[in-house]
Amino acid sequence: MRTIAFLVLVIALTVGAAQAVTLTVTVSNSDSDQGCLAVALYNLETRKDFGSGRGYYQGQKAKITNGNARVIFADIPEGTYAVAAFHDVDCSGNLKKNFWGIPQEMYGFSNNYGKRPDFELASFPVTGDKEIAIRLQWY
């Protein structure tokens, strides 16, 4: 009886566990190597905050070299994600905006889709290790 209970527990844990994967994000087109690159990873649970600079699933900063940077999000569960990135010239963690709310630092989103944050347009499935590329732009 103990053997059967143990096997049921092992099967339940195996079936319910999502596989941990790695997402590599390469960001290009920065107009300088000054400061750092701020990258935020959003999932379905945090999608309402996409592009806001808060409420993200995971965040990282990276050094920019020759206009490019790379971050690796390791051991994340398979799922649907979107990425927002910006060239943080002073490494403050805040995207600089002017009086009208227009970004004053270069930024970009996964799928390189446009200028305004939209989780549905920037999202992509991650079902195994994956690499994506984001090209920074001015507003």
N, C-alpha and C positions, 0 to 999 in steps of 0.2 A: 504494500500500500504506500509506503514511504517513497519507493522508487517511482511510482506513478505520479504522486504529488510533485516530486522533484522534476520529472520530465514535463509536466504541465507548466510548472513555473518557468523552466528554461525556455520552452516554446513560446510562452506568453511574452517573456522579456525579449526574445529574439525577434518576434513578429512586430512588436510595438516600437522597437527602437529604430529611429531614423539613422541612416548612414551619415557619418560625419565626412564632409568633403572640404576641399580647398578652393577658394575663389581668388584668382589673381587679377588685379586691376592695373592696367598700364595706362597712364595718362600722358598725353603729349600736347605740344603746341604752346607751352608756356613761353611768354615773351622774355622771361629772365629767370635766373636761378636764385634770385634773392628770396628770402623767406622760406616757406615750406608749402607743401601741398596738404590740404585738409580733405579727407575722404570719409564720407558717411555711408554706411550700409543700412538699408531699410528692408524690413520683411513685411509680410501681410499684417502682422500685429501692430507695426509702427507706421504703416503707409499713410495714415492721416497727417503725419508730421513731415512727409517727404519734402525735402528741399528747404525746410525751415531752419536747419542747423541745430535742432534739438529733437529729442525723442527717438533718435536712431537706435538701431539694433546694436551696431558696433561702429566705432570710429577710430581712425588712425591718422597720423601725420607722417609725411615722408619728405626727405631731402630731394630737391629738384636738381638734376644734372643735365646740362645741355638741353634744357626745355622739357625733359621727361622725368617721370617718377613712377615707381611701382610699389603697390602695397599688396599684402597677402592676408586674406582673412582665412585662417586655418580652423579646422574642426567646427565648421558650421553645419547645421543640419540641412539636408536637401529641402528645397522649397522654392518659393518665388521671392525674388529680391529686386531691388533697384538701388542704384548708386548715384550719389551727388558728390561732386568734387569742386574745389576752388583753389586758386593760387592765393594763399594767405601770405601776402607780402611781408607783414610784420609778425607772423606766427601768433596772432592774438586769439585765433579760434573763431573769429567773427568776420563774416563777409561784409566788407565796407560797401555802403550804399549812399547815394546822394540824397538830397532833400526830397526828391520825388520817389525814392525807393529803388532807383536803378543801380544795379551792381557796379561798383567801381574797381572790382578785381575780376580777373578771368575766371570762368566757371564752366562746368559741363555736367551732363547727365548720361547715364547708361543708355545705350541705343542711339546716342548722339542725335536725339530727335528734335530738339528745339530750344527755345529760350526760357520757357516757364516750367516750373516743376509740376509734373503730372505722373503719379506713380504708375498708373495703367499704361502710359506710353513708354515709360522708362523701364518697366519691369521685364524680367526674363526668368525662365525656369533654370534651376540648378539641380541636376539629377546625378551629378558626378563631378569630379574636379573640372573646373572651367576657367577659361581666361577671357577677359573682355578688354576692350580698348575704349577710352574716352578722349575726345579731342576738345581741349579748352577753347573757349570763345569769349569775345567781348559782347556785351548786350547790344 
